[in-house]
Amino acid sequence: MSKSLLKYNKLHIIPTPLYNNIHTYYCGVFQKNKHELTEVDETPFKTAIQDYFPLIVQNMNKRGNWEFIDTNDAIHRQHLDFVWTNAIQIDMHASVHSRIMLDSIDHYISNKKAFYNKFKGHDFIPLYVSLNKHITLTQQEKMNGMFVGKSVIVKPDKGARGSNILILPEYNFEKVKEYVETIPFSEWTVSEVTMPKLCNDYIVSNRIYFLVVKENNKTVNGYYYSEFMNYIPYCRYTGDMTDKYQFITNYYMPTDGEDNDVDEEDYVRNRFISHAKWMDMFTDGEQKCIYEKLDEIFAKITCVMRDDILCSNDNKKVNDKMGFHVYGADILIDNNLNIKVLEINGAPTINDETVLYHVDGRMDDFQLMDDVLELTVDKIFKPLNVKTTVNKFRKVYSGEISRGCEILYYIPNSICVSYPFIYKALKKRMYMKRTKNIYDNIDLFYGAREKYVENDTSLNYYDELLNYKSSEIMTNAKIINKVQGLTYFLANKGRIYERLKKHVYDYILFHPVSQIFFYDNNTNKTKGVMEDFMLENRRISKWIVKPVHGSRGAGIRIFDMGDGERRYVVDDVIDHMHKYSIDGVDMVGKVVSKTNGKERDKIEKVKYNYWIISQYLDRPYLMNNKKCNIRFYVLLTINGKLPTYENLTNYDPKSDVMNIYVLNDCIVYFSILDYNSTVVPDEFVGLDDNMIDKMRNLTNLEIINDIHKVLPNINVGGLKSKSTCMLNELLKDNDRLLNQIRKQGINIIKKTLESIKYELRPLNRFADGYKGCFNLLAYDTMLDYKENLWFIEVNRGPDMKALELNLGEKMCVDIFDEIFRVCVDRYYVDGIDCDRLKYFSKVQLGYNVVELDR
C-alpha cells in the first residue's frame, strides 16, 4: 500500500485482493532527493493528487480484474499497466499514466499568465495586462487605453483561495500601482471583471473538468465534463464587488479570523449550486449555445496542445500506451452567454467529500473518476465488469500528432527560463523532439553544469566521470554539452596557471604574475610563503586576491602595497582568506521552481581554501573612462572518439577530432564608476568606501546585485545595460585595435587549450551510440594601457544574459542555431556544411597521440 492512500483514505476504501490478477496498478506520491525517490504522505507543492487515490481504488475494484501493488514493487518493476503518481521513474514503465507535460518553457495550460499569453486575442480570454512590481510606462499606457471606465481585478500569479486580490469597480492606475508595489508578490495580472449571470442572487463560477488524452504517441483527444461544479461565494451579491465574501467564489470564510482555518464540511455543503439548478436558469436554446461555445473553446485548446504533449512513456516499447491529464477550468458565463476562461488548474480538486458528508445535488467525484478511467484505462485494458452509468464527458477534439520523431533531446527548464533563445534554437530542429523524461534514451543532452557534477563532489578530475556513470540520467546520451577535464583544469584559476607555466614558454606575456595558496588556518606557514613571494616581486604595487573556486565576484579583494610595510599587507590578506575559508560566504544563486518555472533565490554557504594571488593590472586600457573586461565566447568540440595508441598507424593528427570555434564578437563589461574619478554620483550615496572601490575596479555584474541589496530603488536592469556592450560596436572606428585584440585573444585561447588538450575527454564516451560532445566557454581578458591583452580566467558555464541584452533574442537564436549545426546536425543531417560559419571562426586544435609524454 502507498502512504498517501493509507493517510488520506477517509472512507477507508481498500483495494480488492485478487489471487489471479490480470492487471496491476499503483497510486502514490514522492519527493525527489537528487535522483532518489522518497515516498511521502502528500505531494510537494500542495497539488493534493493523493486525494484522488481512494476514488481510483474504488473504481478499479468495480472493474474486477485489477490488483494494487505496493510501493516497493512499483518502484522496481519494469512494467506496470496503470499508475497515478508524480514520479517519472514509475510513469515511464507504465502502459497508462495520468500526467502529461508540454514542450514549452511554461506549462501554458496550468500557468495562468502563460495561458493568457498563449491564447490572447481569443474571445474566451479576458482583457488583461501582465505586470511585475516595476510597472513600465508602456504597461501604464496599455492599461489606461484598455481599462478606463471598466471594473478590474488585480491578482497575484501565485495567489490562492482568492486572497491578496484587489477589485476596483472603476480602474485607477495609481491604486493598481500602489497595491502591486505594497503586496509581497512579484508577478501580477490585471484583467477586466466579468460579471456572471446570478443564480438566486449569488455570483456563480463554473469548474469544468477538461480531459486530454494522448494515445500511442500518435493521437490526441480532448473531452470536457458536461456536468459542472458550480461554486458560489459566502454571501449573496448586493452590488458591492469589493466585498470578497459576496463576490469571490473561492474565498474561504475563516472560522476564527484566520484565512487558513476553514470549516471544510461547511464549504462542501453550502458553497455550491447544483448543476441542474444552475442549468434551469437557461432556456433549451441557451443551454445548447453554452455547450457549443464550450465545444469550440476546449477543441481549440486541445488542438494547440496536440503537438506539444510529452508523456514519460512516449518511448516505451509496447503496442498500446497512453498518457492523460485531468484539468480543472474555471469559467464565468455572463447574461449574454459570453464565456471567459479565468484559469485552468493542473491538479484540480477531486475528492471523496461529497460522499463523506452525504451532500445531495453536488457533483459526484467518484462518477467523474469512473468516467475518466473509462476513456483511458478501459480503452486498453477491458474491464471484467461492465460499467452501467452513462459517461458524461463530451468529446470535442481528435487529431493526429504531426511530429513523431525518435531522435530525442533533453534541456532542463532552468535553461529554458534563463536563456529561451537556446531552447528556440533546438525547436528549429524538426528532426528532433524534446523529452522531459530525463531517463529516456536521449540523443542530445543539453544540461546546466550542475547536471554533470553534483555539489557533493570535490571536483576531482575523475569525480566528473564517476558521477556521470553512477547516475541513472543521461548515461545513454549520444551528444552532451560537457567535456571532461575543462572544470578541473581550465576553469580552475590555479590549475590552469600551473599548466601554462609547465607547457607554454611565453605564458608570462599574457598571464599576470601569480601564486597559488592553500589556507588551512595555519597562519604562520601561509604568512612566510606569502612574504617571500611578495618580496620576490617587490616591483608589483597592487595584488588581487581571488578564491580559486569562486564565482560571481565572491571573495575578490584588491590590496595596495602603498608606502606601508609589506608584512602588514600580508596580515590583511591572510585575515581576508581566513574570513572566507573558515566562516564562508553566503552565495545567492537562482533556482527554477518545478511547478511554475519561476526563478527564486537559493542561498548556500560557500567556504574557500584554495586562493590565487595575482598581479593587479593597475594601468588598464580605459574605454569610456572605465576599466573593462573583454569576454570571448569559445566553443570546444570533440567529434567522435579520441585517438589511442591503437590508431598510431592510421591516425592523421590534422583530422577534425578537436576544434575551437571563437565567436566573432566579444562582450565588454565595464566598471560602474570611472576608473580615475573620485566623484560618486548621487544615486550611489549611502554605499561604503569598499563598495565604491569595487565599483571602480571590478567589472563583474554581480556587484550590481550587491548594490541593490543596499539601495533597493536602484534600476538594476538599466545599470546592467549600461555596463555592457559589444566590442565590434565599441571599436567600429578602430579596426587596428579591434584586430589586435582579436588576434591576441585567439592566441590566449589556443595556448591555454593546447596546454590541457590531452587531459580532455568526452564525458559521455561510454554511451551506446556515442557521437561527440561540446562545451561553450567564456574567456575573460583585460587590455592594459600598452594594448596588451591579459588572460584572467575561464567560465565553464557562462552567463549569457548580457549577450541577449546587447544582440537581441533573434540573433542569439541564430548563434545557437550555428552551434547546434556544428555540434549536432553534423550527425543527423545529410550533406550539412559544418564549415559554413557566420558567427564563429574555426580554430583547429591539433591532436597527436605521440605527444603524450609532454
C-alpha positions in Angstrom: 0.0 0.0 0.0 1.1 3.6 -0.5 1.4 6.1 2.4 -0.9 8.5 0.7 -3.7 6.0 0.3 -3.4 5.0 4.0 -3.4 8.5 5.3 -5.9 10.3 3.1 -8.4 7.5 2.8 -11.2 8.9 4.9 -13.8 6.4 3.6 -11.3 3.5 4.3 -11.5 2.3 0.7 -9.0 -0.5 0.2 -8.0 -2.5 -2.9 -9.8 -5.7 -3.6 -7.3 -8.6 -3.3 -7.0 -10.8 -6.4 -5.3 -14.1 -6.4 -5.2 -14.5 -10.1 -4.6 -10.9 -11.0 -4.9 -9.8 -14.6 -3.7 -6.2 -14.5 -1.6 -4.2 -12.0 -1.9 -0.6 -10.9 -0.4 1.8 -8.4 -1.1 5.2 -6.8 1.5 7.1 -4.7 3.3 10.4 -4.3 7.0 11.1 -3.9 9.6 13.8 -3.4 12.9 13.6 -5.2 16.1 13.8 -3.3 18.6 14.2 -6.1 17.6 11.2 -8.2 16.3 9.0 -5.4 12.6 8.6 -4.8 11.3 9.1 -1.3 7.6 8.3 -0.7 5.7 11.0 1.2 2.1 11.4 2.5 1.2 14.3 0.3 2.7 15.8 -2.8 5.2 18.6 -2.6 3.9 21.9 -3.8 0.4 21.0 -2.3 -1.1 19.7 -5.5 -3.2 17.2 -3.5 -3.4 14.4 -6.1 -3.3 12.0 -3.1 -7.0 12.9 -2.6 -7.7 11.1 -5.9 -6.4 7.8 -4.7 -9.5 6.4 -2.8 -11.6 7.3 -5.8 -9.3 5.5 -8.1 -9.2 2.4 -5.9 -12.9 2.3 -5.5 -13.4 2.4 -9.3 -10.6 -0.1 -10.0 -12.3 -2.5 -7.5 -15.5 -2.2 -9.5 -13.7 -3.4 -12.7 -12.9 -6.7 -11.1 -9.6 -7.5 -12.8 -7.1 -5.1 -11.3 -4.6 -5.6 -8.4 -3.0 -2.8 -6.4 0.7 -3.3 -5.9 2.8 -1.9 -3.1 5.3 0.9 -3.4 8.5 -1.1 -3.4 7.1 -3.3 -6.2 6.0 -0.2 -8.2 9.5 1.3 -8.0 11.3 -1.8 -9.1 9.0 -3.2 -11.7 10.0 -2.8 -15.4 6.3 -2.9 -16.4 3.1 -1.7 -14.9 -0.3 -1.4 -16.5 -1.6 1.8 -14.9 -0.2 4.3 -12.5 -1.3 7.6 -11.0 1.8 9.2 -9.5 4.2 12.2 -9.7 7.3 10.0 -10.2 8.6 10.0 -13.8 10.7 6.9 -13.0 7.5 4.9 -12.4 5.4 6.6 -15.2 7.9 5.6 -17.8 7.3 1.9 -17.1 3.5 2.1 -17.3 1.3 1.5 -20.3 -1.1 4.2 -19.0 -0.2 7.1 -16.7 -2.0 10.2 -15.6 0.4 13.0 -16.2 1.3 14.9 -19.4 3.9 17.6 -19.8 4.2 20.2 -22.6 7.2 21.0 -24.8 7.2 24.6 -23.6 9.0 26.9 -21.2 5.9 27.3 -19.0 3.1 24.7 -18.9 0.9 27.2 -20.7 -2.4 25.5 -19.7 -2.0 25.4 -15.9 0.2 28.6 -15.7 -2.2 31.5 -15.6 -0.1 34.1 -17.2 1.3 31.7 -19.8 -2.3 30.6 -20.6 -3.4 34.1 -21.2 -0.4 34.9 -23.4 -0.8 31.7 -25.4 -4.5 32.3 -26.2 -4.6 36.1 -26.2 -6.9 37.5 -28.8 -9.4 34.7 -28.4 -12.9 35.7 -27.1 -12.6 33.3 -24.1 -9.6 35.2 -22.6 -10.5 38.3 -20.5 -8.8 41.6 -21.4 -5.6 41.6 -19.3 -2.2 43.1 -18.8 0.7 41.2 -17.1 2.7 43.2 -14.6 5.6 43.0 -12.1 6.5 45.4 -9.3 8.3 47.8 -11.6 5.4 48.9 -13.9 6.8 50.4 -17.1 5.4 53.4 -18.9 4.3 51.1 -21.8 2.3 49.0 -19.4 0.7 52.0 -17.9 -0.3 53.4 -21.3 -1.6 49.9 -22.2 -3.8 49.7 -19.1 -5.0 53.3 -19.5 -6.1 52.5 -23.0 -7.7 49.2 -22.2 -9.4 49.7 -18.8 -10.6 53.3 -18.4 -14.2 53.2 -17.2 -14.1 49.5 -16.6 -14.0 47.4 -13.5 -10.8 45.4 -13.0 -9.4 42.7 -10.8 -5.7 42.6 -9.7 -4.4 39.1 -8.9 -1.0 37.8 -7.9 0.0 35.0 -10.2 0.9 32.8 -7.3 -2.1 33.6 -5.2 -4.6 31.1 -3.8 -8.1 30.9 -2.4 -8.9 34.3 -3.6 -6.5 36.0 -1.2 -4.3 39.1 -1.9 -6.6 40.3 -4.8 -7.8 43.9 -5.4 -11.1 44.6 -7.1 -11.7 48.1 -8.4 -15.2 49.0 -9.5 -13.6 51.6 -11.7 -10.0 51.3 -13.0 -7.5 53.7 -11.3 -3.8 53.3 -12.3 -2.4 54.9 -9.1 -4.4 52.4 -7.0 -3.2 49.5 -9.1 0.4 50.7 -8.8 0.3 51.3 -5.1 -1.3 47.8 -4.4 1.2 45.9 -6.6 4.2 47.7 -5.0 2.8 47.0 -1.5 1.8 43.3 -1.5 4.8 40.9 -1.5 4.2 39.2 -4.8 6.4 39.9 -7.8 4.1 38.8 -10.8 0.6 40.1 -11.3 -2.3 40.0 -13.8 -4.7 42.9 -14.2 -7.9 41.9 -16.0 -11.4 43.2 -16.8 -14.0 42.0 -14.4 -16.6 39.6 -16.0 -20.0 39.8 -14.2 -21.6 36.4 -14.4 -25.3 35.6 -14.6 -26.6 35.4 -11.0 -28.4 32.4 -9.5 -30.6 33.2 -6.6 -28.7 36.4 -6.2 -25.4 34.6 -5.9 -22.3 35.1 -8.1 -21.5 31.8 -9.8 -18.3 30.4 -11.2 -18.2 27.1 -13.1 -15.5 24.5 -12.6 -15.4 22.3 -15.7 -13.2 19.2 -15.8 -11.1 19.0 -19.0 -9.5 15.7 -20.0 -6.7 15.5 -22.6 -5.6 12.0 -23.8 -2.6 11.0 -25.8 -2.8 7.6 -27.4 0.2 5.6 -28.7 2.2 8.7 -29.3 0.0 9.3 -32.4 -3.4 10.7 -31.5 -4.6 13.4 -29.1 -8.3 13.5 -27.9 -9.9 16.3 -25.9 -13.0 16.0 -23.7 -14.8 18.1 -21.1 -17.3 17.0 -18.4 -20.8 18.0 -19.2 -21.8 18.3 -15.6 -20.3 21.4 -14.0 -19.2 22.1 -10.4 -20.8 25.5 -9.7 -19.3 27.5 -6.8 -20.8 30.4 -5.0 -19.4 33.0 -2.5 -20.2 33.0 1.2 -22.9 35.7 0.8 -25.5 36.9 -1.7 -24.4 39.7 -4.1 -25.8 43.1 -3.1 -23.8 45.1 -5.6 -20.5 45.5 -3.8 -17.9 43.8 -5.8 -15.1 44.9 -3.4 -16.6 42.6 -0.7 -14.8 39.3 -1.3 -17.4 37.4 0.8 -20.1 38.2 -1.8 -18.0 38.4 -5.0 -15.2 35.8 -4.9 -16.4 32.2 -5.1 -13.2 30.6 -3.9 -12.6 32.9 -0.9 -12.9 30.8 2.2 -14.8 32.1 5.2 -12.5 31.7 8.2 -13.9 30.1 11.4 -11.8 32.2 13.8 -10.4 35.1 11.7 -7.5 33.1 10.2 -7.7 32.5 6.4 -6.1 29.1 6.7 -8.6 27.8 9.3 -11.6 26.8 7.2 -14.6 24.7 8.1 -14.2 22.2 5.3 -17.5 20.5 5.8 -19.4 23.8 5.7 -17.6 24.8 2.5 -18.5 21.4 0.8 -22.1 21.5 1.9 -23.0 25.2 1.3 -20.7 26.7 -1.3 -22.2 25.3 -4.4 -25.3 25.3 -6.6 -26.3 22.0 -8.2 -25.8 21.7 -12.0 -29.5 21.0 -12.6 -30.5 24.1 -10.6 -27.9 26.3 -12.4 -29.0 25.0 -15.9 -32.6 25.7 -15.1 -31.7 29.5 -15.4 -31.3 29.0 -19.1 -33.7 28.0 -21.9 -33.0 24.9 -24.0 -31.6 27.1 -26.8 -29.3 28.9 -24.4 -28.1 25.7 -22.9 -27.3 24.4 -26.4 -25.4 27.7 -27.1 -23.3 27.3 -24.0 -22.3 23.8 -24.8 -21.5 24.7 -28.4 -19.2 27.5 -27.2 -17.5 25.3 -24.7 -17.0 22.7 -27.5 -15.2 25.3 -29.6 -13.1 26.5 -26.6 -11.8 23.1 -25.5 -11.3 21.9 -29.0 -9.1 25.0 -29.7 -7.1 24.4 -26.5 -6.6 20.7 -27.3 -5.6 21.5 -30.8 -2.9 23.9 -29.7 -1.6 21.4 -27.1 -1.6 18.5 -29.5 2.0 18.6 -30.9 3.5 19.8 -27.6 2.3 17.0 -25.4 5.1 14.9 -23.8 4.5 11.7 -21.8 7.0 9.9 -19.8 6.1 6.6 -21.5 6.3 8.0 -25.1 9.3 5.8 -25.8 8.1 2.7 -24.0 8.1 -0.2 -26.5 4.6 -1.6 -26.1 1.7 -2.0 -28.6 -0.7 0.2 -26.6 0.2 3.1 -24.4 -1.5 6.2 -23.1 -0.9 9.4 -21.1 -3.7 11.6 -19.9 -4.3 14.6 -17.7 -7.4 15.9 -15.9 -7.5 19.7 -15.7 -10.0 22.0 -13.9 -11.1 25.0 -16.0 -12.6 27.9 -14.0 -15.0 29.9 -16.2 -17.6 32.7 -15.9 -20.7 32.9 -18.1 -22.5 36.3 -18.4 -26.1 37.2 -19.2 -25.3 37.4 -22.9 -23.7 33.9 -22.8 -20.2 35.2 -23.2 -17.8 32.7 -21.7 -14.4 33.7 -20.1 -11.9 31.1 -19.0 -10.2 32.6 -15.9 -7.6 29.9 -15.4 -7.0 26.1 -15.8 -5.8 24.2 -12.8 -3.3 21.4 -13.4 -4.3 19.5 -10.2 -8.0 20.3 -9.6 -9.9 19.3 -6.5 -11.3 15.8 -6.9 -12.0 14.0 -3.6 -14.4 11.9 -1.6 -16.0 14.8 0.4 -19.4 14.8 -1.4 -19.9 11.2 -0.3 -18.1 11.6 3.0 -20.5 14.4 4.1 -23.6 12.9 2.3 -24.2 16.0 0.2 -27.1 15.8 -2.2 -27.0 17.6 -5.6 -23.3 18.1 -5.6 -21.3 16.6 -8.4 -20.2 13.0 -7.6 -16.4 12.9 -8.0 -16.5 9.0 -7.8 -18.6 9.1 -11.0 -16.2 11.7 -12.6 -13.2 9.4 -11.9 -15.1 6.4 -13.2 -15.8 8.2 -16.5 -12.1 9.3 -16.7 -11.0 5.7 -16.3 -13.5 4.5 -18.9 -12.0 6.9 -21.5 -8.4 6.0 -20.7 -7.6 2.7 -18.9 -10.6 0.8 -20.2 -9.7 1.5 -23.8 -6.5 -0.6 -23.4 -7.5 -3.0 -20.6 -11.1 -4.1 -20.9 -12.8 -4.3 -17.5 -14.2 -7.6 -16.3 -17.4 -6.0 -15.0 -19.5 -3.9 -17.4 -20.0 -0.2 -16.5 -23.7 0.7 -16.1 -23.6 4.5 -15.8 -23.6 6.9 -18.8 -20.3 8.7 -19.4 -20.8 12.5 -19.0 -17.6 13.6 -20.9 -18.2 15.3 -24.3 -15.6 14.6 -26.9 -14.6 17.8 -28.7 -11.4 17.1 -30.5 -9.3 14.3 -32.1 -6.2 14.9 -34.0 -3.1 13.2 -35.3 0.3 14.3 -33.9 2.3 15.8 -36.8 5.7 15.3 -35.2 6.6 11.7 -34.5 10.4 11.7 -34.1 12.5 9.1 -32.4 15.6 11.4 -32.1 15.3 13.0 -28.6 16.8 15.9 -26.9 16.6 17.0 -23.2 17.0 20.5 -21.9 16.0 21.5 -18.4 13.5 24.2 -17.7 16.2 26.2 -15.8 17.9 26.8 -19.1 14.7 27.5 -21.0 13.7 30.1 -18.5 17.1 31.8 -18.2 18.0 31.5 -21.9 14.9 30.9 -24.0 17.0 31.5 -27.2 18.8 28.2 -26.7 15.5 26.4 -26.4 14.2 28.1 -29.5 17.3 27.1 -31.5 16.7 23.5 -30.5 13.0 23.7 -31.5 14.0 24.7 -35.0 15.4 21.1 -35.5 12.3 19.4 -36.8 14.1 16.1 -36.9 14.4 16.1 -33.1 11.8 16.0 -30.4 12.1 17.2 -26.8 11.6 14.8 -23.9 11.2 15.9 -20.3 11.9 12.4 -19.1 15.5 12.6 -18.0 15.7 8.7 -18.0 14.8 8.4 -21.7 17.3 7.1 -24.3 18.5 10.6 -25.3 20.4 11.7 -28.4 21.3 15.2 -27.2 21.6 16.2 -23.5 21.9 19.9 -23.1 22.2 20.4 -19.4 23.2 23.1 -16.9 26.6 22.5 -15.4 25.2 21.2 -12.1 23.6 18.3 -14.0 27.0 16.9 -14.6 28.9 17.4 -11.3 26.9 17.2 -8.1 27.6 19.6 -5.2 29.0 16.8 -3.0 31.9 16.0 -5.4 35.3 17.5 -4.8 35.6 18.5 -8.5 38.3 15.9 -8.7 39.2 15.1 -12.4 37.7 11.6 -12.0 34.7 12.7 -10.0 33.1 14.1 -13.1 33.2 10.7 -14.8 32.2 8.7 -11.7 29.3 11.0 -11.0 28.2 10.7 -14.6 28.5 6.9 -14.7 26.8 6.4 -11.4 23.8 8.5 -12.2 20.8 7.0 -14.0 20.3 10.0 -16.1 21.9 10.9 -19.4 24.2 7.9 -19.4 23.0 7.0 -22.9 23.1 10.5 -24.3 25.0 10.3 -27.6 25.9 14.0 -27.5 26.3 16.2 -24.4 27.4 19.8 -23.8 30.2 18.8 -21.4 33.8 17.9 -21.9 35.5 16.1 -19.0 38.6 18.0 -17.7 37.6 21.5 -18.5 36.2 22.0 -15.0 39.3 20.6 -13.3 42.0 22.1 -15.5 40.8 25.1 -17.5 38.1 26.7 -15.2 40.3 26.3 -12.2 42.3 29.6 -11.8 45.2 27.9 -10.0 45.5 24.7 -12.1 45.4 26.4 -15.5 48.2 28.8 -14.3 50.3 25.7 -13.3 49.7 24.1 -16.7 50.7 27.3 -18.5 53.9 27.5 -16.5 54.7 24.0 -17.4 53.7 23.8 -21.1 53.7 27.4 -22.5 57.1 29.0 -22.6 55.8 32.6 -23.1 52.8 32.4 -20.7 54.3 35.4 -18.8 53.3 37.6 -21.8 49.6 37.1 -21.2 49.2 35.8 -17.6 49.9 38.1 -14.7 52.4 37.0 -12.1 50.6 34.8 -9.6 50.9 32.3 -6.8 48.6 29.6 -5.5 47.9 29.3 -1.8 46.1 26.7 0.3 44.9 28.2 3.5 44.0 25.7 6.3 44.1 28.1 9.3 47.9 27.7 9.5 48.6 31.4 9.6 52.3 31.3 10.2 53.1 28.9 7.4 51.0 30.9 4.9 52.4 34.2 6.0 56.0 33.1 5.5 55.4 31.8 1.9 53.4 34.9 1.1 56.0 37.3 2.4 58.7 35.5 0.3 56.5 35.7 -2.8 55.8 39.4 -2.5 59.4 40.2 -1.7 60.5 38.4 -4.8 58.0 40.5 -6.8 58.6 43.8 -4.9 58.1 45.9 -8.0 54.4 45.0 -8.1 52.4 47.6 -6.1 49.0 46.0 -6.1 47.7 42.5 -5.8 44.2 41.0 -6.4 43.2 38.0 -4.3 40.6 35.5 -5.6 39.3 32.2 -4.3 40.2 29.6 -6.9 36.8 28.0 -7.0 35.0 31.4 -6.6 32.3 32.8 -8.9 30.2 35.9 -9.3 32.8 38.1 -7.7 32.7 36.4 -4.3 35.8 36.8 -2.1 37.7 39.1 -4.5 39.7 41.9 -3.0 42.4 44.3 -4.1 45.4 45.0 -1.8 47.6 48.0 -2.3 51.2 47.8 -1.1 51.3 51.6 -0.8 54.0 53.0 1.4 53.3 50.7 4.4 55.3 47.7 5.5 54.8 44.5 3.4 54.1 42.4 6.5 51.0 44.4 7.4 49.6 43.9 3.9 50.3 40.2 4.2 48.4 40.2 7.5 45.4 41.9 5.8 45.5 39.3 3.0 45.6 36.4 5.5 42.7 37.9 7.5 40.7 38.1 4.3 41.4 34.5 3.4 40.7 33.4 6.9 37.2 35.0 6.8 36.2 33.2 3.6 38.0 29.9 4.4 36.7 29.4 7.9 33.4 31.3 8.1 32.5 31.1 4.4 30.2 33.5 2.5 26.5 33.3 1.6 26.2 32.8 -2.2 22.9 33.8 -3.7 22.0 31.9 -6.8 18.9 31.3 -8.8 16.8 28.1 -9.0 13.7 27.5 -11.0 10.5 26.2 -9.5 9.4 22.9 -11.0 5.8 23.9 -10.5 5.6 27.2 -12.3 9.0 27.8 -13.9 9.7 30.9 -11.9 13.1 31.9 -10.5 13.7 32.2 -6.8 16.8 32.9 -4.7 18.8 30.0 -3.4 21.3 30.8 -0.6 24.2 28.5 0.2 27.2 28.9 2.5 30.5 28.5 0.5 33.9 28.2 2.0 37.1 28.7 0.1 40.5 27.2 0.9 42.4 27.5 -2.4 43.4 31.0 -3.4 45.3 32.7 -6.2 47.1 36.0 -5.6 47.9 37.8 -8.9 49.5 41.0 -10.0 46.8 43.6 -10.2 46.9 45.3 -13.6 46.5 48.9 -12.3 47.1 50.6 -15.6 44.3 49.3 -17.8 43.2 50.5 -21.2 40.2 52.6 -20.4 37.1 52.7 -22.6 34.7 55.4 -21.9 36.9 56.3 -18.9 36.1 53.0 -17.4 38.0 49.8 -16.7 36.7 46.9 -18.8 36.8 43.2 -19.2 36.6 41.7 -22.7 34.8 38.3 -22.8 35.4 35.8 -25.7 32.9 33.1 -26.2 34.6 29.9 -27.2 33.0 26.6 -28.4 35.2 23.5 -27.9 34.1 20.3 -29.8 35.2 16.7 -29.7 33.9 14.8 -32.7 33.9 11.1 -32.4 36.4 9.2 -30.3 39.8 10.5 -29.4 42.8 8.5 -30.8 44.7 5.9 -28.8 47.9 4.1 -29.4 45.9 1.6 -31.5 45.5 4.4 -34.0 49.1 5.2 -34.4 49.4 3.6 -37.9 46.4 5.2 -39.5 45.7 8.4 -37.4 46.1 11.8 -39.1 46.9 14.4 -36.4 45.4 17.1 -38.6 42.0 15.3 -38.5 38.9 17.1 -37.4 38.7 15.5 -33.9 39.1 18.5 -31.7 38.2 22.0 -32.8 37.9 25.5 -31.3 35.2 28.0 -32.6 35.5 31.6 -31.4 32.6 34.0 -31.6 33.4 36.8 -34.0 32.3 39.5 -31.5 33.0 39.9 -27.8 31.1 41.3 -24.8 32.7 44.2 -23.0 31.9 44.5 -19.3 32.6 48.0 -17.8 33.2 49.1 -14.2 30.3 51.1 -12.9 32.3 54.2 -12.0 35.1 55.9 -13.9 38.5 54.4 -13.0 40.3 57.5 -12.1 37.5 59.6 -10.7 36.8 60.3 -7.1 33.3 61.6 -7.8 30.4 59.4 -6.5 27.1 60.1 -8.3 24.1 60.9 -6.1 22.3 57.7 -7.0 25.1 55.7 -5.1 25.2 57.8 -1.9 24.9 55.5 1.0 27.4 52.9 -0.2 30.6 52.3 1.9 34.1 53.0 0.6 34.8 49.3 0.0 31.8 49.1 -2.4 32.7 52.3 -4.1 36.2 51.0 -4.7 34.8 47.8 -6.2 32.7 49.8 -8.5 35.8 51.5 -9.9 37.9 48.4 -10.1 35.7 45.3 -10.8 33.6 44.6 -13.8 31.5 41.7 -12.6 27.8 42.3 -12.9 27.2 40.6 -9.6 28.3 43.9 -8.0 25.1 45.5 -9.2 23.1 42.9 -7.3 25.1 43.7 -4.2 24.4 47.4 -4.7 20.7 46.6 -5.0 20.7 45.0 -1.5 21.8 48.3 0.0 19.9 50.6 -2.4 16.7 48.7 -3.3 15.4 51.6 -5.5 18.4 51.3 -7.9 17.5 50.5 -11.5 19.2 47.1 -11.8 18.2 46.4 -15.4 19.3 49.9 -16.5 22.6 49.7 -14.7 23.4 46.3 -16.2 22.5 47.6 -19.6 24.9 50.5 -19.3 27.7 48.2 -18.0 28.0 46.0 -21.2 28.3 46.5 -24.9 29.7 44.6 -27.9 33.3 45.1 -28.8 32.7 45.4 -32.5 30.3 48.3 -31.9 32.6 50.0 -29.4 35.6 49.9 -31.7 33.8 50.2 -35.0 36.1 53.2 -35.9 39.3 51.5 -34.7 39.9 48.4 -36.9 43.6 48.3 -35.9 42.9 47.8 -32.2 39.9 45.6 -32.8 42.0 43.2 -34.9 44.9 43.3 -32.4 42.6 42.4 -29.5 41.1 39.5 -31.5 44.5 38.2 -32.6 45.8 38.2 -29.0 42.6 36.6 -27.7 42.8 33.7 -30.2 46.4 33.2 -29.2 45.4 33.0 -25.5 42.6 30.6 -26.2 44.7 28.3 -28.3 47.6 28.2 -26.0 45.5 27.5 -22.9 43.7 24.7 -24.6 46.9 23.4 -26.1 48.3 23.1 -22.5 45.4 20.8 -21.4 44.2 19.1 -24.5 45.5 15.7 -23.6 43.5 15.7 -20.4 40.2 16.4 -22.1 37.8 13.6 -22.7 34.2 13.2 -23.9 32.3 12.7 -20.7 29.8 10.5 -22.5 32.3 8.4 -24.3 31.0 5.1 -22.9 27.4 5.8 -24.0 25.7 3.5 -26.5 25.9 5.1 -29.9 28.3 7.8 -28.7 28.8 10.6 -31.3 30.5 13.6 -29.7 30.5 16.3 -27.1 31.0 20.1 -26.9 31.4 22.9 -24.3 30.6 26.6 -24.5 33.2 28.6 -22.5 33.8 32.2 -21.7 37.3 33.6 -21.6 37.7 36.8 -19.6 40.5 39.0 -20.6 41.7 42.6 -19.9 43.6 45.1 -22.1 46.4 47.2 -20.5 47.5 50.7 -21.4 50.1 49.3 -23.8 47.3 47.4 -25.6 48.5 44.0 -24.4 45.7 41.5 -23.7 45.9 39.6 -20.4 44.2 36.3 -19.5 42.1 36.5 -16.4 40.0 33.3 -16.1 37.6 30.9 -17.9 34.0 30.4 -17.0 32.8 26.8 -17.9 29.1 27.7 -17.7 28.9 31.3 -18.7 26.0 33.7 -18.1 24.6 34.8 -21.5 22.1 37.4 -20.4 24.5 40.2 -21.4 24.7 38.6 -24.9 21.0 38.7 -25.2 20.8 42.2 -23.8 23.1 43.5 -26.5 22.4 41.4 -29.5 18.7 40.6 -29.0 16.9 37.3 -28.8 16.7 36.7 -32.6 20.5 36.9 -33.1 21.1 34.8 -30.0 18.8 32.1 -31.6 20.9 32.3 -34.8 24.1 32.0 -32.8 22.9 28.8 -31.1 21.5 27.6 -34.3 25.0 27.7 -35.7 26.4 26.0 -32.5 23.9 23.1 -32.9 24.6 22.9 -36.7 28.3 22.3 -35.9 27.8 20.0 -32.9 24.6 18.1 -33.5 23.3 18.5 -37.1 26.6 17.1 -38.5 25.5 13.6 -37.2 21.9 13.7 -38.3 21.5 15.9 -41.4 23.0 14.6 -44.6 25.2 17.0 -46.5 25.5 19.5 -43.7 28.3 22.0 -44.2 29.8 22.5 -40.8 32.4 25.0 -42.1 29.8 27.4 -43.3 30.1 29.8 -40.4 28.6 33.2 -39.9 29.0 34.0 -36.2 32.1 31.9 -35.3 35.6 31.4 -36.7 37.1 27.9 -36.6 40.5 27.3 -35.0 41.7 23.7 -35.4 43.4 22.1 -32.4 46.0 19.6 -33.5 45.9 16.3 -31.6 48.9 13.9 -31.9 48.9 10.7 -29.9 52.7 10.5 -29.9 53.0 13.7 -27.8 51.6 12.1 -24.7 54.9 12.4 -22.9 54.6 16.2 -22.7 
